[in-house]
Amino acid sequence: MTETRSTSSSSDRQPTDKGRTSLALFFRQVIAELRKVIWPTRDQLVTYFLVVLVFVMFMMAFVALLDYGFNSAMFQIFG
């Protein structure tokens, strides 16, 4: 019988750890990625801001009403 060895292809090998890269390279890569971002227009930004503001105000009112209701219930129960 013949013995066959299986060799791993280059895709099966683990990448070697080359250590840390420079800080300048990191910032160049960050800037390159930020250039790919599709930024919202001013109108979209205003719309998003208003939607978030209204939602947060609604949630504040909802939690305040729950707090008031539970507070009233506790005073009724425990006097």
PDB file of N, CA, C and O in Angstrom:
ATOM      1  N   MET A   1       0.834  -1.177   0.000  1.00  0.00           N
ATOM      2  CA  MET A   1       0.000   0.000   0.000  1.00  0.00           C
ATOM      3  C   MET A   1       0.875   1.235   0.000  1.00  0.00           C
ATOM      4  O   MET A   1       1.967   1.264   0.567  1.00  0.00           O
ATOM      5  N   THR A   2       0.356   2.241  -0.652  1.00  0.00           N
ATOM      6  CA  THR A   2       1.113   3.487  -0.671  1.00  0.00           C
ATOM      7  C   THR A   2       0.551   4.439   0.357  1.00  0.00           C
ATOM      8  O   THR A   2      -0.654   4.483   0.605  1.00  0.00           O
ATOM      9  N   GLU A   3       1.427   5.178   0.931  1.00  0.00           N
ATOM     10  CA  GLU A   3       1.010   6.130   1.950  1.00  0.00           C
ATOM     11  C   GLU A   3       0.899   7.511   1.308  1.00  0.00           C
ATOM     12  O   GLU A   3       1.824   7.990   0.652  1.00  0.00           O
ATOM     13  N   THR A   4      -0.258   8.133   1.517  1.00  0.00           N
ATOM     14  CA  THR A   4      -0.450   9.475   0.960  1.00  0.00           C
ATOM     15  C   THR A   4      -0.519  10.472   2.099  1.00  0.00           C
ATOM     16  O   THR A   4      -1.118  10.223   3.145  1.00  0.00           O
ATOM     17  N   ARG A   5       0.094  11.569   1.866  1.00  0.00           N
ATOM     18  CA  ARG A   5       0.033  12.639   2.855  1.00  0.00           C
ATOM     19  C   ARG A   5      -0.939  13.697   2.373  1.00  0.00           C
ATOM     20  O   ARG A   5      -0.979  14.051   1.195  1.00  0.00           O
ATOM     21  N   SER A   6      -1.704  14.180   3.298  1.00  0.00           N
ATOM     22  CA  SER A   6      -2.603  15.264   2.927  1.00  0.00           C
ATOM     23  C   SER A   6      -1.917  16.572   3.290  1.00  0.00           C
ATOM     24  O   SER A   6      -1.490  16.783   4.425  1.00  0.00           O
ATOM     25  N   THR A   7      -1.828  17.418   2.321  1.00  0.00           N
ATOM     26  CA  THR A   7      -1.237  18.731   2.577  1.00  0.00           C
ATOM     27  C   THR A   7      -2.357  19.739   2.620  1.00  0.00           C
ATOM     28  O   THR A   7      -3.311  19.668   1.845  1.00  0.00           O
ATOM     29  N   SER A   8      -2.235  20.652   3.508  1.00  0.00           N
ATOM     30  CA  SER A   8      -3.291  21.652   3.638  1.00  0.00           C
ATOM     31  C   SER A   8      -3.079  22.740   2.604  1.00  0.00           C
ATOM     32  O   SER A   8      -1.957  23.169   2.331  1.00  0.00           O
ATOM     33  N   SER A   9      -4.170  23.161   2.055  1.00  0.00           N
ATOM     34  CA  SER A   9      -4.083  24.241   1.077  1.00  0.00           C
ATOM     35  C   SER A   9      -3.875  25.556   1.804  1.00  0.00           C
ATOM     36  O   SER A   9      -3.970  25.624   3.030  1.00  0.00           O
ATOM     37  N   SER A  10      -3.597  26.578   1.054  1.00  0.00           N
ATOM     38  CA  SER A  10      -3.330  27.877   1.673  1.00  0.00           C
ATOM     39  C   SER A  10      -4.568  28.436   2.357  1.00  0.00           C
ATOM     40  O   SER A  10      -4.446  29.241   3.280  1.00  0.00           O
ATOM     41  N   SER A  11      -5.768  28.023   1.921  1.00  0.00           N
ATOM     42  CA  SER A  11      -6.983  28.525   2.557  1.00  0.00           C
ATOM     43  C   SER A  11      -7.234  27.862   3.906  1.00  0.00           C
ATOM     44  O   SER A  11      -7.975  28.399   4.728  1.00  0.00           O
ATOM     45  N   ASP A  12      -6.615  26.684   4.146  1.00  0.00           N
ATOM     46  CA  ASP A  12      -6.809  25.986   5.408  1.00  0.00           C
ATOM     47  C   ASP A  12      -5.864  26.475   6.502  1.00  0.00           C
ATOM     48  O   ASP A  12      -6.109  26.245   7.686  1.00  0.00           O
ATOM     49  N   ARG A  13      -4.806  27.135   6.113  1.00  0.00           N
ATOM     50  CA  ARG A  13      -3.830  27.576   7.103  1.00  0.00           C
ATOM     51  C   ARG A  13      -4.345  28.770   7.882  1.00  0.00           C
ATOM     52  O   ARG A  13      -5.102  29.593   7.368  1.00  0.00           O
ATOM     53  N   GLN A  14      -3.921  28.846   9.121  1.00  0.00           N
ATOM     54  CA  GLN A  14      -4.280  29.977   9.961  1.00  0.00           C
ATOM     55  C   GLN A  14      -3.368  31.151   9.617  1.00  0.00           C
ATOM     56  O   GLN A  14      -2.186  30.955   9.333  1.00  0.00           O
ATOM     57  N   PRO A  15      -3.906  32.364   9.639  1.00  0.00           N
ATOM     58  CA  PRO A  15      -3.048  33.514   9.355  1.00  0.00           C
ATOM     59  C   PRO A  15      -2.029  33.703  10.474  1.00  0.00           C
ATOM     60  O   PRO A  15      -2.314  33.471  11.649  1.00  0.00           O
ATOM     61  N   THR A  16      -0.856  34.123  10.083  1.00  0.00           N
ATOM     62  CA  THR A  16       0.178  34.338  11.086  1.00  0.00           C
ATOM     63  C   THR A  16      -0.019  35.696  11.725  1.00  0.00           C
ATOM     64  O   THR A  16      -0.456  36.646  11.076  1.00  0.00           O
ATOM     65  N   ASP A  17       0.301  35.778  12.983  1.00  0.00           N
ATOM     66  CA  ASP A  17       0.159  37.024  13.722  1.00  0.00           C
ATOM     67  C   ASP A  17       1.384  37.884  13.453  1.00  0.00           C
ATOM     68  O   ASP A  17       2.502  37.520  13.817  1.00  0.00           O
ATOM     69  N   LYS A  18       1.166  39.015  12.820  1.00  0.00           N
ATOM     70  CA  LYS A  18       2.283  39.884  12.474  1.00  0.00           C
ATOM     71  C   LYS A  18       2.496  40.969  13.514  1.00  0.00           C
ATOM     72  O   LYS A  18       3.342  41.842  13.324  1.00  0.00           O
ATOM     73  N   GLY A  19       1.760  40.934  14.592  1.00  0.00           N
ATOM     74  CA  GLY A  19       1.926  41.933  15.627  1.00  0.00           C
ATOM     75  C   GLY A  19       1.060  43.151  15.368  1.00  0.00           C
ATOM     76  O   GLY A  19       0.144  43.124  14.547  1.00  0.00           O
ATOM     77  N   ARG A  20       1.365  44.203  16.077  1.00  0.00           N
ATOM     78  CA  ARG A  20       0.572  45.422  15.972  1.00  0.00           C
ATOM     79  C   ARG A  20       0.957  46.207  14.731  1.00  0.00           C
ATOM     80  O   ARG A  20       2.099  46.182  14.272  1.00  0.00           O
ATOM     81  N   THR A  21      -0.044  46.906  14.208  1.00  0.00           N
ATOM     82  CA  THR A  21       0.230  47.824  13.110  1.00  0.00           C
ATOM     83  C   THR A  21       0.386  49.222  13.686  1.00  0.00           C
ATOM     84  O   THR A  21       0.129  49.457  14.867  1.00  0.00           O
ATOM     85  N   SER A  22       0.803  50.129  12.849  1.00  0.00           N
ATOM     86  CA  SER A  22       1.070  51.475  13.350  1.00  0.00           C
ATOM     87  C   SER A  22      -0.227  52.239  13.584  1.00  0.00           C
ATOM     88  O   SER A  22      -1.269  51.916  13.014  1.00  0.00           O
ATOM     89  N   LEU A  23      -0.141  53.244  14.421  1.00  0.00           N
ATOM     90  CA  LEU A  23      -1.281  54.095  14.721  1.00  0.00           C
ATOM     91  C   LEU A  23      -1.678  54.904  13.489  1.00  0.00           C
ATOM     92  O   LEU A  23      -2.863  55.155  13.265  1.00  0.00           O
ATOM     93  N   ALA A  24      -0.699  55.309  12.696  1.00  0.00           N
ATOM     94  CA  ALA A  24      -0.987  56.067  11.476  1.00  0.00           C
ATOM     95  C   ALA A  24      -1.805  55.225  10.501  1.00  0.00           C
ATOM     96  O   ALA A  24      -2.726  55.736   9.863  1.00  0.00           O
ATOM     97  N   LEU A  25      -1.477  53.938  10.380  1.00  0.00           N
ATOM     98  CA  LEU A  25      -2.234  53.050   9.502  1.00  0.00           C
ATOM     99  C   LEU A  25      -3.671  52.923   9.980  1.00  0.00           C
ATOM    100  O   LEU A  25      -4.601  52.920   9.174  1.00  0.00           O
ATOM    101  N   PHE A  26      -3.852  52.819  11.284  1.00  0.00           N
ATOM    102  CA  PHE A  26      -5.198  52.732  11.844  1.00  0.00           C
ATOM    103  C   PHE A  26      -6.019  53.955  11.459  1.00  0.00           C
ATOM    104  O   PHE A  26      -7.158  53.816  11.012  1.00  0.00           O
ATOM    105  N   PHE A  27      -5.457  55.157  11.626  1.00  0.00           N
ATOM    106  CA  PHE A  27      -6.203  56.370  11.302  1.00  0.00           C
ATOM    107  C   PHE A  27      -6.452  56.498   9.803  1.00  0.00           C
ATOM    108  O   PHE A  27      -7.501  57.001   9.398  1.00  0.00           O
ATOM    109  N   ARG A  28      -5.517  56.056   8.975  1.00  0.00           N
ATOM    110  CA  ARG A  28      -5.752  56.074   7.523  1.00  0.00           C
ATOM    111  C   ARG A  28      -6.909  55.155   7.159  1.00  0.00           C
ATOM    112  O   ARG A  28      -7.726  55.493   6.302  1.00  0.00           O
ATOM    113  N   GLN A  29      -6.983  53.998   7.803  1.00  0.00           N
ATOM    114  CA  GLN A  29      -8.075  53.068   7.533  1.00  0.00           C
ATOM    115  C   GLN A  29      -9.404  53.613   8.036  1.00  0.00           C
ATOM    116  O   GLN A  29     -10.431  53.423   7.386  1.00  0.00           O
ATOM    117  N   VAL A  30      -9.401  54.285   9.178  1.00  0.00           N
ATOM    118  CA  VAL A  30     -10.627  54.890   9.703  1.00  0.00           C
ATOM    119  C   VAL A  30     -11.134  55.952   8.746  1.00  0.00           C
ATOM    120  O   VAL A  30     -12.328  55.996   8.448  1.00  0.00           O
ATOM    121  N   ILE A  31     -10.249  56.806   8.261  1.00  0.00           N
ATOM    122  CA  ILE A  31     -10.644  57.862   7.327  1.00  0.00           C
ATOM    123  C   ILE A  31     -11.156  57.257   6.028  1.00  0.00           C
ATOM    124  O   ILE A  31     -12.129  57.749   5.458  1.00  0.00           O
ATOM    125  N   ALA A  32     -10.512  56.196   5.555  1.00  0.00           N
ATOM    126  CA  ALA A  32     -10.970  55.541   4.328  1.00  0.00           C
ATOM    127  C   ALA A  32     -12.369  54.966   4.506  1.00  0.00           C
ATOM    128  O   ALA A  32     -13.190  55.049   3.592  1.00  0.00           O
ATOM    129  N   GLU A  33     -12.652  54.387   5.667  1.00  0.00           N
ATOM    130  CA  GLU A  33     -13.985  53.839   5.909  1.00  0.00           C
ATOM    131  C   GLU A  33     -15.022  54.944   6.056  1.00  0.00           C
ATOM    132  O   GLU A  33     -16.152  54.792   5.594  1.00  0.00           O
ATOM    133  N   LEU A  34     -14.657  56.049   6.691  1.00  0.00           N
ATOM    134  CA  LEU A  34     -15.605  57.156   6.854  1.00  0.00           C
ATOM    135  C   LEU A  34     -15.955  57.798   5.520  1.00  0.00           C
ATOM    136  O   LEU A  34     -17.040  58.358   5.368  1.00  0.00           O
ATOM    137  N   ARG A  35     -15.048  57.723   4.553  1.00  0.00           N
ATOM    138  CA  ARG A  35     -15.360  58.263   3.222  1.00  0.00           C
ATOM    139  C   ARG A  35     -16.405  57.419   2.505  1.00  0.00           C
ATOM    140  O   ARG A  35     -17.079  57.909   1.600  1.00  0.00           O
ATOM    141  N   LYS A  36     -16.548  56.156   2.898  1.00  0.00           N
ATOM    142  CA  LYS A  36     -17.533  55.271   2.273  1.00  0.00           C
ATOM    143  C   LYS A  36     -18.941  55.483   2.822  1.00  0.00           C
ATOM    144  O   LYS A  36     -19.915  55.027   2.224  1.00  0.00           O
ATOM    145  N   VAL A  37     -19.053  56.171   3.952  1.00  0.00           N
ATOM    146  CA  VAL A  37     -20.344  56.354   4.612  1.00  0.00           C
ATOM    147  C   VAL A  37     -21.213  57.292   3.790  1.00  0.00           C
ATOM    148  O   VAL A  37     -20.747  58.321   3.301  1.00  0.00           O
ATOM    149  N   ILE A  38     -22.481  56.925   3.643  1.00  0.00           N
ATOM    150  CA  ILE A  38     -23.447  57.803   2.985  1.00  0.00           C
ATOM    151  C   ILE A  38     -24.103  58.617   4.084  1.00  0.00           C
ATOM    152  O   ILE A  38     -24.936  58.108   4.833  1.00  0.00           O
ATOM    153  N   TRP A  39     -23.725  59.882   4.177  1.00  0.00           N
ATOM    154  CA  TRP A  39     -24.212  60.748   5.240  1.00  0.00           C
ATOM    155  C   TRP A  39     -25.604  61.246   4.904  1.00  0.00           C
ATOM    156  O   TRP A  39     -25.900  61.471   3.730  1.00  0.00           O
ATOM    157  N   PRO A  40     -26.475  61.429   5.898  1.00  0.00           N
ATOM    158  CA  PRO A  40     -27.834  61.920   5.627  1.00  0.00           C
ATOM    159  C   PRO A  40     -27.804  63.396   5.226  1.00  0.00           C
ATOM    160  O   PRO A  40     -26.906  64.148   5.603  1.00  0.00           O
ATOM    161  N   THR A  41     -28.812  63.778   4.452  1.00  0.00           N
ATOM    162  CA  THR A  41     -28.940  65.185   4.092  1.00  0.00           C
ATOM    163  C   THR A  41     -29.428  65.963   5.307  1.00  0.00           C
ATOM    164  O   THR A  41     -29.805  65.379   6.323  1.00  0.00           O
ATOM    165  N   ARG A  42     -29.417  67.278   5.190  1.00  0.00           N
ATOM    166  CA  ARG A  42     -29.856  68.108   6.317  1.00  0.00           C
ATOM    167  C   ARG A  42     -31.326  67.846   6.635  1.00  0.00           C
ATOM    168  O   ARG A  42     -31.703  67.776   7.804  1.00  0.00           O
ATOM    169  N   ASP A  43     -32.161  67.701   5.598  1.00  0.00           N
ATOM    170  CA  ASP A  43     -33.586  67.433   5.827  1.00  0.00           C
ATOM    171  C   ASP A  43     -33.796  66.086   6.521  1.00  0.00           C
ATOM    172  O   ASP A  43     -34.616  65.977   7.433  1.00  0.00           O
ATOM    173  N   GLN A  44     -33.061  65.070   6.091  1.00  0.00           N
ATOM    174  CA  GLN A  44     -33.172  63.765   6.732  1.00  0.00           C
ATOM    175  C   GLN A  44     -32.722  63.837   8.187  1.00  0.00           C
ATOM    176  O   GLN A  44     -33.339  63.236   9.066  1.00  0.00           O
ATOM    177  N   LEU A  45     -31.648  64.573   8.434  1.00  0.00           N
ATOM    178  CA  LEU A  45     -31.131  64.697   9.790  1.00  0.00           C
ATOM    179  C   LEU A  45     -32.136  65.384  10.706  1.00  0.00           C
ATOM    180  O   LEU A  45     -32.323  64.965  11.849  1.00  0.00           O
ATOM    181  N   VAL A  46     -32.784  66.437  10.212  1.00  0.00           N
ATOM    182  CA  VAL A  46     -33.801  67.137  11.002  1.00  0.00           C
ATOM    183  C   VAL A  46     -34.975  66.209  11.275  1.00  0.00           C
ATOM    184  O   VAL A  46     -35.499  66.177  12.389  1.00  0.00           O
ATOM    185  N   THR A  47     -35.389  65.454  10.261  1.00  0.00           N
ATOM    186  CA  THR A  47     -36.501  64.514  10.429  1.00  0.00           C
ATOM    187  C   THR A  47     -36.164  63.451  11.471  1.00  0.00           C
ATOM    188  O   THR A  47     -36.970  63.174  12.359  1.00  0.00           O
ATOM    189  N   TYR A  48     -34.981  62.857  11.367  1.00  0.00           N
ATOM    190  CA  TYR A  48     -34.570  61.832  12.332  1.00  0.00           C
ATOM    191  C   TYR A  48     -34.513  62.409  13.742  1.00  0.00           C
ATOM    192  O   TYR A  48     -34.942  61.764  14.698  1.00  0.00           O
ATOM    193  N   PHE A  49     -33.983  63.624  13.871  1.00  0.00           N
ATOM    194  CA  PHE A  49     -33.888  64.266  15.176  1.00  0.00           C
ATOM    195  C   PHE A  49     -35.271  64.468  15.780  1.00  0.00           C
ATOM    196  O   PHE A  49     -35.483  64.187  16.960  1.00  0.00           O
ATOM    197  N   LEU A  50     -36.209  64.954  14.978  1.00  0.00           N
ATOM    198  CA  LEU A  50     -37.554  65.210  15.495  1.00  0.00           C
ATOM    199  C   LEU A  50     -38.267  63.914  15.876  1.00  0.00           C
ATOM    200  O   LEU A  50     -38.974  63.867  16.882  1.00  0.00           O
ATOM    201  N   VAL A  51     -38.084  62.874  15.084  1.00  0.00           N
ATOM    202  CA  VAL A  51     -38.705  61.584  15.403  1.00  0.00           C
ATOM    203  C   VAL A  51     -38.171  61.059  16.732  1.00  0.00           C
ATOM    204  O   VAL A  51     -38.944  60.601  17.574  1.00  0.00           O
ATOM    205  N   VAL A  52     -36.869  61.124  16.922  1.00  0.00           N
ATOM    206  CA  VAL A  52     -36.273  60.647  18.173  1.00  0.00           C
ATOM    207  C   VAL A  52     -36.734  61.506  19.340  1.00  0.00           C
ATOM    208  O   VAL A  52     -37.046  60.980  20.408  1.00  0.00           O
ATOM    209  N   LEU A  53     -36.782  62.821  19.151  1.00  0.00           N
ATOM    210  CA  LEU A  53     -37.209  63.724  20.217  1.00  0.00           C
ATOM    211  C   LEU A  53     -38.650  63.441  20.644  1.00  0.00           C
ATOM    212  O   LEU A  53     -38.942  63.383  21.839  1.00  0.00           O
ATOM    213  N   VAL A  54     -39.555  63.265  19.672  1.00  0.00           N
ATOM    214  CA  VAL A  54     -40.953  62.979  19.987  1.00  0.00           C
ATOM    215  C   VAL A  54     -41.069  61.633  20.700  1.00  0.00           C
ATOM    216  O   VAL A  54     -41.821  61.507  21.666  1.00  0.00           O
ATOM    217  N   PHE A  55     -40.333  60.631  20.234  1.00  0.00           N
ATOM    218  CA  PHE A  55     -40.385  59.317  20.862  1.00  0.00           C
ATOM    219  C   PHE A  55     -39.892  59.378  22.306  1.00  0.00           C
ATOM    220  O   PHE A  55     -40.510  58.792  23.195  1.00  0.00           O
ATOM    221  N   VAL A  56     -38.794  60.078  22.547  1.00  0.00           N
ATOM    222  CA  VAL A  56     -38.253  60.180  23.905  1.00  0.00           C
ATOM    223  C   VAL A  56     -39.231  60.915  24.809  1.00  0.00           C
ATOM    224  O   VAL A  56     -39.427  60.518  25.957  1.00  0.00           O
ATOM    225  N   MET A  57     -39.847  61.984  24.307  1.00  0.00           N
ATOM    226  CA  MET A  57     -40.820  62.718  25.120  1.00  0.00           C
ATOM    227  C   MET A  57     -42.032  61.845  25.436  1.00  0.00           C
ATOM    228  O   MET A  57     -42.556  61.891  26.549  1.00  0.00           O
ATOM    229  N   PHE A  58     -42.482  61.049  24.459  1.00  0.00           N
ATOM    230  CA  PHE A  58     -43.594  60.129  24.692  1.00  0.00           C
ATOM    231  C   PHE A  58     -43.235  59.113  25.774  1.00  0.00           C
ATOM    232  O   PHE A  58     -44.038  58.849  26.670  1.00  0.00           O
ATOM    233  N   MET A  59     -42.037  58.546  25.694  1.00  0.00           N
ATOM    234  CA  MET A  59     -41.622  57.554  26.682  1.00  0.00           C
ATOM    235  C   MET A  59     -41.481  58.183  28.067  1.00  0.00           C
ATOM    236  O   MET A  59     -41.802  57.543  29.068  1.00  0.00           O
ATOM    237  N   MET A  60     -41.005  59.426  28.138  1.00  0.00           N
ATOM    238  CA  MET A  60     -40.915  60.110  29.431  1.00  0.00           C
ATOM    239  C   MET A  60     -42.300  60.296  30.034  1.00  0.00           C
ATOM    240  O   MET A  60     -42.494  60.072  31.229  1.00  0.00           O
ATOM    241  N   ALA A  61     -43.261  60.705  29.213  1.00  0.00           N
ATOM    242  CA  ALA A  61     -44.623  60.901  29.712  1.00  0.00           C
ATOM    243  C   ALA A  61     -45.226  59.570  30.156  1.00  0.00           C
ATOM    244  O   ALA A  61     -45.901  59.510  31.183  1.00  0.00           O
ATOM    245  N   PHE A  62     -44.990  58.514  29.399  1.00  0.00           N
ATOM    246  CA  PHE A  62     -45.512  57.195  29.731  1.00  0.00           C
ATOM    247  C   PHE A  62     -44.955  56.708  31.072  1.00  0.00           C
ATOM    248  O   PHE A  62     -45.707  56.228  31.921  1.00  0.00           O
ATOM    249  N   VAL A  63     -43.649  56.834  31.259  1.00  0.00           N
ATOM    250  CA  VAL A  63     -43.027  56.393  32.513  1.00  0.00           C
ATOM    251  C   VAL A  63     -43.497  57.263  33.672  1.00  0.00           C
ATOM    252  O   VAL A  63     -43.706  56.762  34.777  1.00  0.00           O
ATOM    253  N   ALA A  64     -43.666  58.568  33.432  1.00  0.00           N
ATOM    254  CA  ALA A  64     -44.152  59.460  34.494  1.00  0.00           C
ATOM    255  C   ALA A  64     -45.567  59.073  34.910  1.00  0.00           C
ATOM    256  O   ALA A  64     -45.884  59.082  36.100  1.00  0.00           O
ATOM    257  N   LEU A  65     -46.420  58.734  33.947  1.00  0.00           N
ATOM    258  CA  LEU A  65     -47.779  58.305  34.279  1.00  0.00           C
ATOM    259  C   LEU A  65     -47.775  56.983  35.045  1.00  0.00           C
ATOM    260  O   LEU A  65     -48.533  56.817  36.001  1.00  0.00           O
ATOM    261  N   LEU A  66     -46.934  56.054  34.631  1.00  0.00           N
ATOM    262  CA  LEU A  66     -46.818  54.796  35.376  1.00  0.00           C
ATOM    263  C   LEU A  66     -46.345  55.057  36.803  1.00  0.00           C
ATOM    264  O   LEU A  66     -46.871  54.474  37.751  1.00  0.00           O
ATOM    265  N   ASP A  67     -45.366  55.919  36.952  1.00  0.00           N
ATOM    266  CA  ASP A  67     -44.849  56.249  38.278  1.00  0.00           C
ATOM    267  C   ASP A  67     -45.937  56.877  39.137  1.00  0.00           C
ATOM    268  O   ASP A  67     -46.092  56.524  40.306  1.00  0.00           O
ATOM    269  N   TYR A  68     -46.688  57.803  38.561  1.00  0.00           N
ATOM    270  CA  TYR A  68     -47.769  58.452  39.298  1.00  0.00           C
ATOM    271  C   TYR A  68     -48.839  57.433  39.695  1.00  0.00           C
ATOM    272  O   TYR A  68     -49.346  57.459  40.816  1.00  0.00           O
ATOM    273  N   GLY A  69     -49.178  56.537  38.763  1.00  0.00           N
ATOM    274  CA  GLY A  69     -50.186  55.518  39.052  1.00  0.00           C
ATOM    275  C   GLY A  69     -49.749  54.568  40.152  1.00  0.00           C
ATOM    276  O   GLY A  69     -50.523  54.280  41.066  1.00  0.00           O
ATOM    277  N   PHE A  70     -48.515  54.076  40.077  1.00  0.00           N
ATOM    278  CA  PHE A  70     -48.018  53.175  41.120  1.00  0.00           C
ATOM    279  C   PHE A  70     -47.885  53.897  42.456  1.00  0.00           C
ATOM    280  O   PHE A  70     -48.147  53.316  43.509  1.00  0.00           O
ATOM    281  N   ASN A  71     -47.478  55.161  42.411  1.00  0.00           N
ATOM    282  CA  ASN A  71     -47.361  55.948  43.640  1.00  0.00           C
ATOM    283  C   ASN A  71     -48.732  56.105  44.295  1.00  0.00           C
ATOM    284  O   ASN A  71     -48.869  55.933  45.507  1.00  0.00           O
ATOM    285  N   SER A  72     -49.742  56.432  43.495  1.00  0.00           N
ATOM    286  CA  SER A  72     -51.094  56.580  44.038  1.00  0.00           C
ATOM    287  C   SER A  72     -51.609  55.259  44.597  1.00  0.00           C
ATOM    288  O   SER A  72     -52.246  55.230  45.650  1.00  0.00           O
ATOM    289  N   ALA A  73     -51.334  54.171  43.891  1.00  0.00           N
ATOM    290  CA  ALA A  73     -51.782  52.857  44.353  1.00  0.00           C
ATOM    291  C   ALA A  73     -51.118  52.486  45.678  1.00  0.00           C
ATOM    292  O   ALA A  73     -51.774  51.942  46.566  1.00  0.00           O
ATOM    293  N   MET A  74     -49.839  52.770  45.818  1.00  0.00           N
ATOM    294  CA  MET A  74     -49.139  52.443  47.063  1.00  0.00           C
ATOM    295  C   MET A  74     -49.677  53.266  48.230  1.00  0.00           C
ATOM    296  O   MET A  74     -49.802  52.755  49.342  1.00  0.00           O
ATOM    297  N   PHE A  75     -49.998  54.539  47.983  1.00  0.00           N
ATOM    298  CA  PHE A  75     -50.563  55.352  49.061  1.00  0.00           C
ATOM    299  C   PHE A  75     -51.963  54.880  49.433  1.00  0.00           C
ATOM    300  O   PHE A  75     -52.348  54.963  50.599  1.00  0.00           O
ATOM    301  N   GLN A  76     -52.734  54.384  48.462  1.00  0.00           N
ATOM    302  CA  GLN A  76     -54.057  53.856  48.763  1.00  0.00           C
ATOM    303  C   GLN A  76     -53.948  52.567  49.578  1.00  0.00           C
ATOM    304  O   GLN A  76     -54.718  52.351  50.514  1.00  0.00           O
ATOM    305  N   ILE A  77     -52.988  51.714  49.215  1.00  0.00           N
ATOM    306  CA  ILE A  77     -52.855  50.422  49.889  1.00  0.00           C
ATOM    307  C   ILE A  77     -52.231  50.585  51.272  1.00  0.00           C
ATOM    308  O   ILE A  77     -52.758  50.064  52.254  1.00  0.00           O
ATOM    309  N   PHE A  78     -51.116  51.300  51.354  1.00  0.00           N
ATOM    310  CA  PHE A  78     -50.359  51.379  52.603  1.00  0.00           C
ATOM    311  C   PHE A  78     -50.609  52.660  53.389  1.00  0.00           C
ATOM    312  O   PHE A  78     -50.095  52.830  54.494  1.00  0.00           O
ATOM    313  N   GLY A  79     -51.397  53.555  52.813  1.00  0.00           N
ATOM    314  CA  GLY A  79     -51.853  54.745  53.488  1.00  0.00           C
ATOM    315  C   GLY A  79     -50.852  55.660  53.976  1.00  0.00           C
ATOM    316  O   GLY A  79     -51.190  56.690  54.559  1.00  0.00           O
TER     317      GLY A  79
END
